[in-house]
Amino acid sequence: MTDIVLQLEKLESGYGEVQVLWGISLAVRPGKVTTIIGANGAGKTTTLRTIMGTVSPWSGRILMNGQDVTKLSPHTKASRGLVLVPEGRQLFPDMSVQENLEMGGYSHRARKQLKENLARVFELFPRLKERRTQKAVTLSGGEQQMLAMGRGLMQQPVVLMIDELSLGLAPVLAQQLFLTLKTLKEQGITIILVEQNVHLALAVSDYTYVFAEGRVPIEGESREVASMNEVRKAYLGL
Amino acid sequence: MTALLDVSRVTKRFGGLVAVSDVSFTLVEGEILGLIGPNGAGKTTLFNMVNGVYKLDKGKISFAGQDITNRPPNEVVHLGVARTHQIVKPLYGMTVLENVTVGACFGRDYLKLKPARKVAIEVLERVGLADRADTPARSLTIAGKKRLEVARALAAHPKLLLLDEVLAGLNPTEVELMIGMVRSIRDSGISVLMIEHLMQAIMSLSDRIVVLNLGSKLAEGRPAEVVQNSDVVEAYLGFPDIVDKLRGVQ
C-alpha cells in the first residue's frame, strides 16, 4: 500500500443532525494531483474538513501512509504534513505577508527550515516578496490566494489540500495559479484539489473524483473523466 | 436613448494607491452593461463609488439626470440604485423573507412593514426562493444566498441594479438559472450593471462591455469587439492554449 499517501474508506460525516458524506472512498497517490469536482452541496469541502479533522468523522477510516489517523486532532495531522488551504483563504488580515507565511512555517516539523521555505515561497510567488511588509488585508484577491498557498507550503506539506483555488479570480490569474500548481506537482508535492473550474482542474490533474450528494458516482483518470458525456454536459457546459 | 447612469472622469485613491483613475462610461436605460477586468482593476471600487459607499476624489456621477456624486448609500438606493455584494452579506440572524423585507423597507419606496412583506413575497416568487421564505438565511447554500442578494436588491424596487459577481461559485446549472433571472430582470424594465468573471455568461448577457485594468478603462464595446481586443486578451483573458499547457506534464 506504499503507493497510496492518503486513503479514505467509506467516510461518513456531517454537521449536527445533517449527514453530508455518505461513504466516501478515495485514494491519493504520491506526486499526483487528485481533483474533486461536483455540484455545490455535494460534500467536497466537507470531505477536506473531515480529512483535516475540523469536522469529525462519524464512521469510516482515514489512512495516511497506511496508518490510521481517523481520530487524530487537526493539529496532530498538520504536524504530520497534512495541510489545508481553506476556501476563502482565512488569512490573518492585520498581519503582514511575511508574518502570515511565518505562521504557516511555525509548526515543529517545518520550523528548522523556515528560511529556506520562505525563500522557496518567494521564488514561487515573486509578488509576495514585493509585498512582504504589506498587511494581508490590502492584497488583491489573486495575491491573497497566493499567500494562502504560500502559507500552506511553509508547512512542508506531505499532502497539500486546496479548496477552491480559482474562486472569484480573473481568468488570467486563475490560469497563472494553475500553472503554479503544475510547478508544485513537478516538484513532487502531492495535491488534492477542490475546484469549480472543471476545465482547468481536469487538465492539470491526474485522477478525478466526481461527487454528488455525498457520494462518488464517478471516478477515473482525469483524461477519461473529461471525455465522459455526463461530465461534459453537467460540468463543462458542452 | 438617454443615459440612465453617467460616470464622468471619476478617480478614487486609497493612500498612495489609485484604485480608479479617470474612468468614464454611460449606461443607457434598459441596457445590460458588463464590467470586467482582472482582480484589483477597480470594478468593485467603482460600484462603491456609484452607490455612495466611497467618496470620489475627482469626477462626477449622474443618475436619471440627477447629480448623485458623494450622496450616501441610503439616498442612492432611495433614488433607485440597488446592489448585490460579491461576498454575500445576508442578515444572518433573520429568515429569508425577513431579509428581503428589509430591502423593501429601505429601498426606493420606504415601505411600511406590511406592504414591504408583500413585496418581499412577490420577489421571492420571482427568484425562486418562495419555498425557503422561513428558512434562516444562514442555512441557504451559496446559490441560495446569491439569489437572496438579488432578491433583497430587487425588493428595493430599483431602476438600476448593480450585480457584483452573482455567478461566482455557482455550478453550470445554477449559472444558467441566474442568467435567465438577470434577463428577466432586464425585461421587466430594470437596467443592469454587472461585474462578472464568467466570460461565456457576461458575453451572452451584456449589450456592451467596459473593461477595466489597473484602475483605468482599457476598452469598451460590444462583446464581440471586446474579446478581439489584443489589450484585453493580454491583460485579462489569458492564454488560449492553457489546457494544453497544463496537460503538458502528464
Chai-1 contact restraints between the chains, C-beta under 6 A:
chainA,res_idxA,chainB,res_idxB,connection_type,confidence,min_distance_angstrom,max_distance_angstrom,comment,restraint_id
A,A39,B,N171,contact,1.0,0.0,6.0,A-B,restraint_1
A,N40,B,T141,contact,1.0,0.0,6.0,A-B,restraint_2
A,N40,B,I142,contact,1.0,0.0,6.0,A-B,restraint_3
A,N40,B,A143,contact,1.0,0.0,6.0,A-B,restraint_4
A,N40,B,N171,contact,1.0,0.0,6.0,A-B,restraint_5
A,G41,B,T141,contact,1.0,0.0,6.0,A-B,restraint_6
A,S140,B,N39,contact,1.0,0.0,6.0,A-B,restraint_7
A,S140,B,G40,contact,1.0,0.0,6.0,A-B,restraint_8
A,G141,B,N39,contact,1.0,0.0,6.0,A-B,restraint_9
A,G142,B,N39,contact,1.0,0.0,6.0,A-B,restraint_10
A,G168,B,A168,contact,1.0,0.0,6.0,A-B,restraint_11
A,L169,B,N39,contact,1.0,0.0,6.0,A-B,restraint_12
A,A170,B,P38,contact,1.0,0.0,6.0,A-B,restraint_13
A,A170,B,N39,contact,1.0,0.0,6.0,A-B,restraint_14
A,A170,B,H197,contact,1.0,0.0,6.0,A-B,restraint_15
A,P171,B,L237,contact,1.0,0.0,6.0,A-B,restraint_16
A,P171,B,G238,contact,1.0,0.0,6.0,A-B,restraint_17
A,V172,B,Y236,contact,1.0,0.0,6.0,A-B,restraint_18
A,V172,B,G238,contact,1.0,0.0,6.0,A-B,restraint_19
A,L173,B,N39,contact,1.0,0.0,6.0,A-B,restraint_20
A,Q175,B,G238,contact,1.0,0.0,6.0,A-B,restraint_21
A,Q175,B,F239,contact,1.0,0.0,6.0,A-B,restraint_22
A,Q175,B,I242,contact,1.0,0.0,6.0,A-B,restraint_23
A,F178,B,L246,contact,1.0,0.0,6.0,A-B,restraint_24
A,K182,B,L246,contact,1.0,0.0,6.0,A-B,restraint_25
A,K182,B,V249,contact,1.0,0.0,6.0,A-B,restraint_26
A,A203,B,V243,contact,1.0,0.0,6.0,A-B,restraint_27
A,A203,B,L246,contact,1.0,0.0,6.0,A-B,restraint_28
A,A203,B,R247,contact,1.0,0.0,6.0,A-B,restraint_29
A,V204,B,L246,contact,1.0,0.0,6.0,A-B,restraint_30
A,G237,B,P172,contact,1.0,0.0,6.0,A-B,restraint_31
